Amino acid sequence: MTSAPLLYVCVRPQRGAAEAEYASFRAATRLDEHELAHIDLTRERLTDDVFERYSGFLIGGSPFNVADPEASKTDVQRLLEADLERIAEEAASSRTAALFTCYGIGVATRMLGGTVSKAYPEDTGPVIIELTEDGGRDPLLGGLATRFSALTAHKEGTATVPTDAVLLATNAACPVQAYRVGETLYATQFHPEPTTKAFTERMAVYRDDGYFAAEDYDVLAARVLAASVTEPARLLRGFAERFGPAA
């Protein structure tokens, strides 16, 4: 049994949204603050000993886009993408475990040789995710329902998966919803951590950021709150049980 905690990696500049996302990851994984530490890459860098100190990494979402032109990216975005690539390289080589979500899947995809495109956005709210045959056999996703609801809000998606990736979940609007590289790198386009209430609170933070028309917030929030979203959190609990401090 390892006593090393997991590390939640924040890539959201908005402090309120970042704190709420960390709380959602803790609730979904059922880990306390000693079992799930946190780092904010919008304000600090990964330390040299980070891979010795933590048993695995949970990467949250962000308003940043991987597919934006490099010249348009801030220094903060370029630096945090470099740090996320370090995590992806270690996880793909089975030297650590990592789960990249939403924006994070784009960083991992690009670093590992896949492509990211703005041709695969999804509206803000619940969508139906379907497991592939490989997903049904996967150690983490295989325990989920073969079709389930999840929450999405993104302006880009994976167009082609990395060469060594195994596609685990899909849907029509954004065909790459989850994949695995090796045994210890997982990536999801959907958000696995928030409850529907937490997601509507996040929507309020980003209501003027172009994910949806601001005047549609109440209608979209009601649609989110009416959804039944149970399976994504089970994925996170499975990750924590397999790679976390009690593993």
C-alpha positions in Angstrom: 0.0 0.0 0.0 1.3 3.5 -0.9 0.8 6.5 1.3 1.6 9.0 -1.4 -1.4 11.3 -2.2 -2.8 12.1 -5.6 -2.3 15.6 -7.0 -5.1 17.7 -8.4 -3.6 20.0 -11.1 -5.5 23.3 -11.6 -5.2 25.1 -14.9 -8.1 27.6 -14.3 -7.1 31.2 -13.8 -10.4 32.0 -12.1 -9.8 31.3 -8.3 -13.5 30.6 -7.5 -13.9 28.1 -10.3 -10.6 26.5 -9.4 -11.5 26.1 -5.7 -14.9 24.6 -6.6 -13.3 22.2 -9.1 -10.9 20.9 -6.5 -13.9 20.4 -4.1 -15.7 18.5 -6.9 -12.7 16.2 -7.5 -12.3 15.6 -3.7 -16.0 14.7 -3.4 -16.0 12.5 -6.5 -12.9 10.6 -5.5 -13.9 10.5 -1.8 -10.5 11.7 -0.8 -9.6 14.2 1.9 -7.2 17.1 1.5 -4.3 15.0 2.7 -5.1 12.3 0.1 -5.7 14.7 -2.8 -3.2 17.6 -2.7 -3.4 20.5 -5.2 -1.3 22.8 -7.3 -2.3 25.8 -9.4 -0.2 25.9 -12.6 -1.6 29.3 -13.5 0.5 30.6 -10.6 3.3 28.1 -10.0 5.3 25.5 -11.8 5.8 21.8 -11.2 8.7 21.0 -8.8 11.5 18.7 -9.8 10.5 16.1 -7.2 6.7 16.1 -8.1 6.8 12.6 -9.5 8.4 11.2 -6.4 5.9 12.9 -4.1 2.6 11.9 -5.7 1.2 8.6 -6.8 -0.8 10.1 -9.7 -2.4 13.3 -11.2 -5.9 14.5 -11.9 -5.9 17.4 -14.4 -8.9 19.7 -14.4 -10.4 21.8 -17.1 -9.7 25.3 -18.3 -11.0 28.1 -20.5 -7.7 27.9 -22.5 -7.7 26.1 -25.9 -4.8 24.0 -27.1 -5.7 24.6 -30.8 -5.4 28.4 -30.5 -2.4 29.8 -32.4 0.8 29.7 -30.4 1.3 33.4 -30.9 -2.0 34.2 -29.2 -1.2 32.2 -26.1 -0.1 33.9 -22.9 3.2 33.0 -21.2 1.1 31.4 -18.4 -0.7 29.1 -20.9 2.6 28.1 -22.6 4.3 27.3 -19.4 1.4 25.3 -17.9 1.1 23.3 -21.2 4.7 22.4 -20.9 4.2 21.2 -17.4 1.1 19.2 -18.4 3.2 17.6 -21.2 5.8 16.5 -18.5 2.9 14.7 -16.7 1.7 13.2 -20.0 5.2 11.9 -20.9 5.6 10.3 -17.5 2.2 8.7 -17.5 2.5 7.4 -21.1 5.8 5.8 -20.0 4.1 4.1 -17.0 6.2 6.1 -14.5 3.1 7.7 -13.0 -0.7 7.6 -13.4 -2.7 10.5 -14.8 -6.2 11.4 -15.8 -6.5 14.4 -18.1 -9.9 16.0 -18.5 -11.4 18.4 -21.0 -8.7 20.9 -21.9 -6.1 18.4 -20.5 -7.0 15.8 -23.1 -6.0 18.3 -25.8 -2.6 18.8 -24.3 -2.0 15.1 -23.9 -3.2 14.4 -27.4 -0.9 17.0 -29.0 2.1 15.9 -27.0 1.6 12.2 -27.8 1.2 12.8 -31.6 -2.5 13.1 -32.1 -4.3 16.2 -33.4 -6.7 18.7 -31.8 -9.3 20.6 -33.8 -12.0 23.2 -33.3 -14.2 21.0 -35.5 -15.5 19.1 -32.5 -17.0 21.5 -30.0 -19.9 20.5 -27.8 -22.6 22.6 -26.2 -22.7 23.3 -22.5 -24.8 20.6 -20.7 -25.4 16.9 -20.6 -24.5 14.6 -23.5 -24.7 10.8 -24.0 -21.4 9.0 -23.9 -21.0 5.4 -25.3 -18.3 3.0 -24.4 -16.4 1.3 -27.2 -15.8 -2.5 -27.1 -12.3 -1.7 -25.7 -13.9 0.7 -23.2 -16.2 -2.1 -22.0 -13.1 -4.2 -21.2 -11.1 -1.4 -19.7 -10.1 -1.7 -16.0 -11.6 1.7 -15.1 -14.4 2.4 -17.6 -15.5 -1.3 -18.0 -17.4 -1.0 -14.8 -19.6 1.8 -16.1 -22.8 1.6 -17.9 -22.3 1.2 -21.7 -24.3 4.4 -22.3 -24.3 7.2 -19.8 -24.8 11.0 -19.4 -21.9 13.3 -18.8 -21.4 17.0 -18.7 -19.4 18.9 -21.4 -18.5 22.4 -22.4 -15.7 22.8 -24.9 -14.7 24.6 -28.1 -12.2 22.0 -29.4 -11.8 18.2 -29.4 -9.4 15.4 -30.4 -9.5 14.8 -34.1 -7.1 11.9 -34.2 -5.9 10.0 -31.1 -2.2 9.3 -30.5 -0.8 6.3 -32.3 -0.7 4.1 -29.1 -4.0 5.2 -27.7 -7.0 2.9 -27.2 -10.3 4.7 -27.8 -12.6 4.0 -24.8 -15.6 6.2 -25.3 -17.3 8.2 -28.0 -20.4 10.0 -29.3 -21.5 11.6 -32.6 -20.7 15.2 -31.9 -17.2 14.6 -30.5 -16.0 11.1 -31.5 -13.1 11.0 -29.0 -14.6 11.2 -25.5 -12.0 9.0 -23.7 -8.9 7.1 -24.4 -6.0 5.3 -22.6 -2.4 5.2 -23.5 -0.5 2.2 -21.9 -1.9 1.3 -18.5 -1.6 4.5 -16.6 -2.6 7.5 -18.8 -6.3 8.2 -19.2 -8.0 11.2 -20.9 -11.6 12.3 -21.1 -13.2 15.1 -23.1 -16.2 15.2 -20.7 -16.0 16.4 -17.1 -16.0 13.5 -14.7 -16.0 15.5 -11.5 -18.9 17.9 -11.1 -22.4 17.3 -9.8 -25.1 19.0 -11.8 -25.3 21.8 -9.2 -21.6 22.4 -9.2 -21.6 22.5 -13.0 -24.3 25.2 -13.1 -22.2 27.3 -10.6 -19.2 26.9 -13.0 -21.5 27.9 -15.9 -22.2 31.2 -14.1 -18.5 32.0 -13.9 -18.1 31.4 -17.6 -21.4 32.7 -18.9 -19.7 35.6 -20.8 -16.9 33.4 -22.2 -18.6 32.2 -25.4 -19.6 28.7 -24.4 -23.3 29.6 -24.7 -25.4 32.8 -25.1 -25.4 34.5 -21.7 -29.2 35.0 -21.9 -29.7 31.3 -22.2 -28.1 30.6 -18.8 -31.4 29.8 -16.9 -32.7 27.5 -19.6 -29.4 25.6 -19.9 -28.9 25.4 -16.1 -32.4 23.9 -15.7 -31.5 21.3 -18.3 -28.3 20.5 -16.5 -30.0 20.2 -13.1 -32.6 17.8 -14.6 -29.9 15.4 -15.9 -28.9 12.2 -14.1 -25.1 12.2 -14.0 -23.8 9.2 -12.0 -21.2 7.3 -14.0 -18.4 9.9 -14.5 -17.8 10.1 -10.7 -17.5 6.3 -10.6 -14.6 6.6 -13.1 -12.9 9.0 -10.7 -13.4 6.8 -7.7 -12.0 3.9 -9.7 -8.9 5.9 -10.6 -8.4 6.9 -7.0 -8.8 3.3 -5.8 -6.4 2.0 -8.4 -3.7 4.7 -8.3 -4.3 6.7 -5.1 -3.0 6.5 -1.6 -4.9 3.4 -0.7 -3.8 1.4 -3.8 
